[in-house]
Amino acid sequence: MKGHIRERSPGKWAIILDLRDPDTGKRRRKWHSFTGTKRTAQKECARLITEMQGGDYVEPGKETLAAFIDRWLDHIRSQVSPRTHERYTELARKNVVPLLGSAVLTKLRPEQISAAYTKALVSGRRDGKGGLAPRTVHHMHRILRQALGQAVKWRILAHNPADVVDPPKVERAKMRAFDAHETVILLAHFRPTRMFVPVLLGALCGLRRGEVTAMRWRAVDFAAGQLAIVESTEQTRAGTRSKETKSGRSRRVALPSYALEELRLHRLRQAEELLRIGVRLTDDTYVFAQADGAPVQPNSLTHEFTRILALSTALPRVRFHDLRHSHATQLLASGIHPKIAQERLGHSSVGITLDLYSHVLPGMQEDAAAKVDAALRAAIEKAAG
């Protein structure tokens, strides 16, 4: 394996490598441009030769990052959900490409990426009114790193330049959880509306909005007092589709007696409402549905929840997803084992549950210590007696 340098102009060098074509076996030359001293040019030549001998050499190309991202987005289309692909596409084309898209992929450097993140934080908004939120830039970093990681797998790049770039720090948003008293007020506020059942399922069972909109009556086991969470609903620009749950696994959720009674009443009311328009309620009917039995889109659930909640003067403004957080917080604060809470919420591991709700644990730790102390003192007294 050979290589040498040739000076083109003061401080400008050509690094010429002798390659062997893997298909034909014929020798050919590859030229690299380099700026610097003769000594640094010689070092770069030696580095490239070492890469060639070690099998790590990647020929430089002229493809831009923007062109590569388009190829990558097509590649991952079948590997992620349509909603996730939409989000990746939006972030990549509207945030990453305007900042870095013109860069030649094989020449992209970590310092360029870092500078792009800094610029995004200062003036990255498309309307020209300031910078992007750190969380958005963090999402940009995840997508760019994933895309460049694929370039490494395809041997377009020898290394991923995004691996050595630190994204901006993102502070975890504080979750607003209702206590039992606020939950009672919440249910009373929503009771006269069609949103009562979704709120009931969110606050007392911890269901996600997509799980609520996907639920059919066949999933409700009144005899056992349980819900079978087997699918979810996802809304994209192309429409609404059913998919598996977020964890990829189905689960069964035990219903509080209050929720079970309310679901019985809701089924009767829904059956009467549908009969008035000549439709019969079946096990395939959606639990939360429009007046004609048609399913409700997840975004519509969110909008209606926000609208009705705004009419209350006694409740803080929260997201529908915060009802799930409220349920989880109340479970753990009541001393329910985190493993049971994990299974009820449908987290893929108990570690996720503990990480999300660690703010509840200090009080549980004190309670546990008090119970251990009480048991120990009782044993001491018994031994002394």
C-alpha positions in Angstrom: 0.0 0.0 0.0 1.6 3.3 -1.1 0.9 6.9 -1.0 2.7 10.2 -1.4 2.1 14.0 -1.3 2.4 16.7 -3.9 2.4 20.4 -3.3 -0.1 22.3 -5.4 0.5 25.8 -4.0 1.9 27.1 -0.7 0.1 25.3 2.1 -2.0 23.3 -0.3 -1.3 19.6 -0.8 -2.5 16.7 -2.8 -2.4 13.3 -1.0 -2.2 10.6 -3.7 -3.1 7.0 -2.6 -2.6 3.9 -4.7 -5.7 1.7 -4.4 -6.6 -1.7 -5.8 -10.1 -2.0 -7.3 -11.9 -4.8 -5.4 -13.8 -5.8 -8.6 -11.2 -5.7 -11.3 -8.0 -6.0 -9.3 -6.5 -3.1 -11.2 -4.6 -0.4 -9.5 -6.0 3.2 -9.4 -5.2 6.4 -7.7 -7.3 8.4 -5.2 -6.6 12.1 -4.6 -7.2 13.9 -1.3 -6.9 17.7 -0.8 -5.2 18.8 2.3 -4.3 22.2 3.8 -1.4 22.6 6.2 2.3 22.1 6.5 4.3 19.5 4.7 4.8 17.6 7.9 1.0 17.5 8.7 0.3 16.5 5.1 2.7 13.5 5.5 1.0 12.5 8.8 -2.4 12.6 7.1 -1.1 10.5 4.2 0.3 8.0 6.7 -3.1 8.0 8.6 -5.0 7.3 5.4 -2.6 4.4 4.4 -3.1 2.9 7.9 -6.9 3.1 7.4 -6.6 1.4 4.1 -4.5 -1.4 5.5 -6.8 -1.9 8.4 -9.9 -2.0 6.2 -11.3 1.3 7.7 -10.7 3.5 4.7 -13.8 5.2 3.2 -13.5 6.9 -0.1 -14.6 10.6 0.0 -17.7 11.4 -1.9 -19.5 14.5 -2.9 -23.0 13.7 -1.6 -24.4 16.4 0.7 -25.9 15.7 4.1 -29.3 16.9 2.7 -29.2 14.3 -0.1 -28.1 11.6 2.3 -30.8 12.4 4.8 -33.4 12.0 2.1 -32.0 8.5 1.3 -31.9 7.7 5.0 -35.6 8.7 5.6 -36.6 6.4 2.8 -34.6 3.6 4.3 -36.2 3.8 7.8 -39.7 4.2 6.5 -40.5 0.5 7.1 -38.6 0.4 10.4 -40.6 3.0 12.4 -44.3 3.9 12.8 -45.8 6.4 10.3 -46.2 9.0 13.0 -42.5 8.6 14.0 -41.4 8.8 10.4 -43.4 12.1 10.0 -41.7 13.5 13.1 -38.3 12.5 11.9 -38.9 14.0 8.5 -40.2 17.2 9.9 -37.2 17.7 12.3 -34.7 16.6 9.6 -35.9 18.8 6.8 -37.0 21.8 8.7 -34.3 22.0 11.3 -31.3 19.9 10.5 -31.0 20.5 6.7 -31.2 24.3 6.8 -28.3 24.4 9.1 -26.1 21.5 7.8 -27.6 20.2 4.6 -25.1 21.9 2.2 -22.1 20.2 3.9 -20.5 17.3 2.1 -21.3 14.2 4.1 -17.8 12.8 4.2 -16.3 16.2 5.3 -18.8 16.9 8.1 -16.9 17.7 11.3 -18.0 17.6 14.9 -17.3 21.4 15.3 -19.7 22.1 12.4 -22.4 20.1 14.2 -21.8 21.8 17.5 -21.9 25.3 15.9 -25.2 24.4 14.2 -26.7 23.4 17.6 -25.6 26.8 19.0 -27.1 28.6 16.1 -30.3 26.7 16.4 -30.6 27.6 20.1 -30.1 31.3 19.3 -31.9 31.8 16.0 -33.3 28.5 14.9 -37.0 29.3 14.7 -38.3 29.4 11.1 -40.4 32.5 11.8 -37.2 34.4 12.8 -38.4 35.1 16.3 -35.6 33.5 18.3 -34.1 30.1 19.0 -35.4 26.6 19.3 -36.0 24.9 22.7 -33.2 22.8 24.0 -35.5 19.7 23.8 -36.0 20.3 20.1 -32.3 20.6 19.5 -31.8 17.5 21.5 -34.3 15.7 19.2 -32.3 17.1 16.2 -29.2 15.5 17.6 -30.8 12.1 18.1 -32.0 12.1 14.5 -28.6 13.3 13.1 -26.7 10.8 15.1 -29.0 8.0 14.0 -28.7 9.0 10.3 -24.9 9.3 10.5 -24.7 6.0 12.3 -26.4 4.4 9.2 -23.8 6.1 7.0 -21.1 4.3 9.1 -22.9 1.0 8.6 -23.1 1.6 4.9 -19.3 2.4 4.9 -19.9 5.9 3.6 -18.2 7.3 6.8 -15.4 5.8 8.9 -16.7 7.4 12.1 -19.8 9.2 13.3 -19.0 12.8 13.9 -22.1 13.3 16.0 -20.9 10.8 18.5 -18.5 13.3 20.0 -20.9 16.2 20.1 -22.8 17.0 23.2 -26.4 18.2 22.7 -27.8 20.9 24.9 -28.9 19.9 28.4 -32.6 19.3 28.7 -34.3 19.8 32.0 -37.0 17.3 32.6 -40.4 19.0 32.6 -42.2 18.9 35.9 -45.3 16.7 35.8 -48.5 18.1 37.3 -50.3 15.3 39.2 -53.8 15.5 40.7 -54.3 14.3 44.2 -57.4 12.3 45.2 -59.4 15.5 46.0 -58.6 17.1 42.7 -59.5 13.9 40.9 -63.0 14.0 42.4 -63.4 17.6 41.2 -62.1 16.6 37.8 -64.6 13.7 37.4 -67.5 15.9 38.6 -66.5 18.6 36.1 -66.4 16.2 33.1 -69.4 14.0 34.1 -72.0 15.9 32.0 -69.8 15.6 28.9 -68.9 12.9 26.4 -65.3 13.2 27.7 -66.2 11.7 31.1 -65.3 8.1 30.1 -61.9 9.0 28.6 -61.1 11.1 31.8 -62.3 8.2 33.9 -60.0 5.7 32.1 -57.0 8.1 32.2 -57.3 9.1 35.9 -58.3 5.8 37.4 -56.7 3.3 35.0 -53.7 5.2 33.6 -54.6 4.7 30.0 -52.9 6.6 27.2 -55.1 8.6 24.8 -54.4 6.3 21.9 -55.4 3.3 24.1 -58.6 5.1 25.0 -59.6 5.9 21.4 -58.7 2.3 20.3 -60.7 0.5 23.0 -63.8 -1.5 22.0 -66.3 -3.1 24.3 -64.9 -6.6 23.7 -61.9 -5.4 25.7 -64.0 -4.8 28.8 -64.5 -7.9 31.0 -67.3 -6.9 33.4 -67.3 -10.3 35.1 -63.6 -10.2 35.9 -63.6 -6.4 36.3 -60.7 -5.9 33.9 -59.7 -4.1 30.8 -57.6 -5.8 28.1 -55.3 -3.2 26.5 -54.3 -4.8 23.2 -53.9 -1.9 20.8 -53.6 1.8 20.4 -54.6 4.4 17.8 -52.1 6.7 16.0 -53.0 9.8 14.0 -50.9 10.8 11.0 -51.4 13.2 8.1 -52.6 10.2 6.1 -55.3 9.4 8.6 -55.8 7.3 11.8 -54.5 3.8 12.1 -54.4 1.1 14.8 -51.1 -0.2 16.1 -49.7 -2.2 19.0 -49.3 -0.6 22.4 -46.3 1.5 23.1 -44.4 -1.3 24.9 -45.3 -3.7 22.2 -47.2 -5.9 24.7 -50.8 -6.3 25.7 -51.8 -6.0 29.3 -54.8 -6.4 31.6 -55.8 -3.6 34.0 -58.0 -4.3 37.0 -60.9 -1.8 37.2 -61.8 0.0 40.4 -65.4 -0.7 41.3 -66.3 2.9 40.7 -65.0 2.8 37.2 -66.7 -0.5 36.6 -70.0 0.9 37.6 -69.6 3.9 35.4 -68.7 1.8 32.4 -71.8 -0.3 32.9 -74.0 2.9 32.9 -72.1 4.3 29.9 -72.7 1.1 27.9 -76.4 1.3 28.6 -76.6 5.0 27.6 -74.5 4.4 24.5 -76.7 1.5 23.4 -79.8 3.6 23.8 -78.2 6.5 21.9 -77.2 4.2 19.0 -80.7 2.5 18.8 -82.3 5.9 18.2 -80.4 6.1 14.9 -80.9 2.4 14.1 -77.5 1.2 15.1 -77.0 -1.8 17.4 -74.2 -1.8 20.0 -71.8 -4.8 19.6 -68.5 -5.9 21.1 -66.8 -4.2 18.2 -68.3 -0.8 19.1 -65.8 1.7 20.4 -66.2 2.5 24.1 -65.4 6.2 23.5 -67.2 7.1 20.2 -69.0 9.7 18.4 -72.8 9.8 18.5 -73.1 7.5 15.6 -70.6 5.0 17.0 -67.7 6.2 14.8 -64.2 6.3 16.4 -62.8 9.5 17.8 -59.4 10.7 16.6 -56.7 11.1 19.3 -56.1 14.7 18.4 -59.8 15.4 18.8 -59.7 13.8 22.3 -56.9 16.2 23.2 -58.6 19.3 21.9 -61.9 18.5 23.6 -60.2 17.7 26.9 -58.3 21.0 26.8 -61.5 23.0 25.9 -63.7 21.5 28.6 -60.9 21.7 31.3 -60.5 25.4 30.5 -64.2 26.0 31.6 -63.2 25.0 35.2 -62.1 27.6 37.7 -61.1 25.0 40.3 -58.6 22.9 38.3 -55.2 23.7 36.9 -54.5 23.4 33.2 -52.9 20.0 32.5 -52.5 17.7 29.5 -54.7 14.6 29.1 -51.5 12.6 29.6 -51.1 14.1 33.0 -54.1 12.1 34.1 -51.9 9.0 33.6 -49.2 10.6 35.7 -51.7 11.4 38.4 -52.8 7.8 38.5 -49.2 6.5 38.7 -48.4 9.0 41.5 -51.4 8.1 43.5 -50.5 4.4 43.1 -47.0 4.8 44.4 -47.9 7.2 47.1 -50.4 4.7 48.4 -47.7 2.1 48.8 -48.4 0.0 45.7 -45.3 -1.9 44.7 -43.6 -0.3 41.6 -43.7 -3.6 39.7 -47.5 -3.6 40.0 -47.6 0.1 38.9 -45.4 -0.8 35.9 -47.6 -3.6 34.8 -50.7 -1.4 35.2 -49.2 1.5 33.3 -47.8 -0.7 30.5 -44.1 0.4 30.9 -41.7 -1.9 29.2 -39.6 -2.2 32.4 -39.9 -1.2 36.1 -36.9 1.0 35.7 -38.9 3.4 33.5 -41.6 3.6 36.2 -39.0 4.3 39.0 -37.2 6.9 36.8 -40.4 8.7 35.9 -41.8 8.8 39.4 -38.7 9.0 41.6 -40.2 12.2 43.1 -42.7 10.0 44.9 -40.2 7.7 46.5 -38.7 9.8 49.3 -42.0 9.7 51.2 -42.2 5.9 50.5 -38.6 5.5 51.8 -39.5 7.2 55.1 -42.7 5.1 55.4 -40.7 1.9 54.8 -38.1 2.9 57.4 -40.9 3.5 59.9 -42.4 0.1 59.3 -39.1 -1.6 59.7 -38.4 0.3 62.9 -41.8 -0.6 64.3 -41.4 -4.3 63.5 -37.9 -4.4 65.0 -39.1 -2.7 68.2 -42.0 -5.1 68.5 -39.6 -8.0 68.2 -37.3 -6.5 70.9 -40.2 -6.0 73.3 -41.3 -9.6 72.7 -37.8 -11.0 73.3 -37.5 -8.9 76.5 -40.8 -10.1 77.8 
